[in-house]
Amino acid sequence: MSPPLLSVADLTKAYGGAVALDGVSIEVGAGEFFALLGPSGCGKTTLMRCIAGFETPDGGKLTLKGEDLAGVPPHRRPVNMMFQSYALFPHLNVFENVAFGLRRKGEKEDAIRARVSELLEMTQLAPLGARRINELSGGQRQRVALARALAPRPSLLLLDEPLGALDRKLREETQFQLKEIQRETRTSFIIVTHDQDEALALADRIAVMRAGRVEQIASPIDIYERPATRFVAGFVGETNFIDGVIARDGGAALATSFGRLPRAECALPEGARATLSVRPERIDISRQGEGIAGRVEDFVFRGEYTLLRVRVAPDVVLRVGAYDGRFTIGDAVKLTIAPDAGVLFAGEA
Ligand code: ATP
């Protein structure tokens, strides 16, 4: 395997007594789209700032293209950062904003013109080169910021909440463009987001962070289908946490207050407390037949499916995705959870 483009090894950083990074290790490959996902304050921005060189870590090691980054100033790193605020220059037009980094590097005028034109084309800004920044929409500004950050051909581009200022519809469109541009330029991207849908949609791999630590690094599908911890299961996507006790007589099962849930795979011993995390869409629902008896208490129409809240015990309500059949409040239903659906965690929440 080729060595990673970026290696972050056991990075630590504290501000006064507050620990922002508590031993973070990640590796990012050349041309990879990598996402840092986690709740506010978990250390995502601090990690980006350490990679860019705006912040000096207390401990650990950063290596880029085999070079130890300790002591290398930001402008000498083959890294660029695109800020959430975009930080565009209001007194310069679109063309000059994109050209800025190239002029500072002292590149020749012809080369600058060619590179800026290429980027304006790629970001669909070609007709707007002469516009001032305050004459642009939010989506257009975002693209100027991206073109400017890519102009000096960084090996690694860091994007801090790049779509955070856009409304929902524009965000979705821009996600496709961002992915296309990343593929076209073959630049490694690390994107910071607290929006799980964005991370799942964009990234080749995701690192889920919590309180200065990495909880899991995996592909979007694995993060969603095989969360390594209860925190990841709860943070990424919707899930049900079902508490119970492992029973091993006649095949492994989770014994719950509303019945036995057979389990295909279970390494936990008889009598162990455990929690099953199961996504709403992995619970099957019907009006009759075998299964867990419940009653629909509430529902939310989500377009392609309806999310139901189904009470199955006095103290247990499950969220269930119904893709067909019209269910309404008060309906008696039967639920089944396949033995291989969901992930079992030891202990209770
Ligand atoms: P958000 O999603 O809200 O941007 P984040 O995951 O990017 O959050 P960081 O900005 O990296 O989190 O902050 C991590 C922790 O370090 C937080 O507790 C924050 O308050 C603290 N912190 C960050 N920067 C500083 C600073 N310059 N001085 C003091 N504390 C800081």
Residues whose N, C-alpha, C, O or C-beta is under 5 A from the ligand:
A	BS01	ATP	Y15 V19 A20 P39 S40 G41 C42 G43 K44 T45 T46 H194
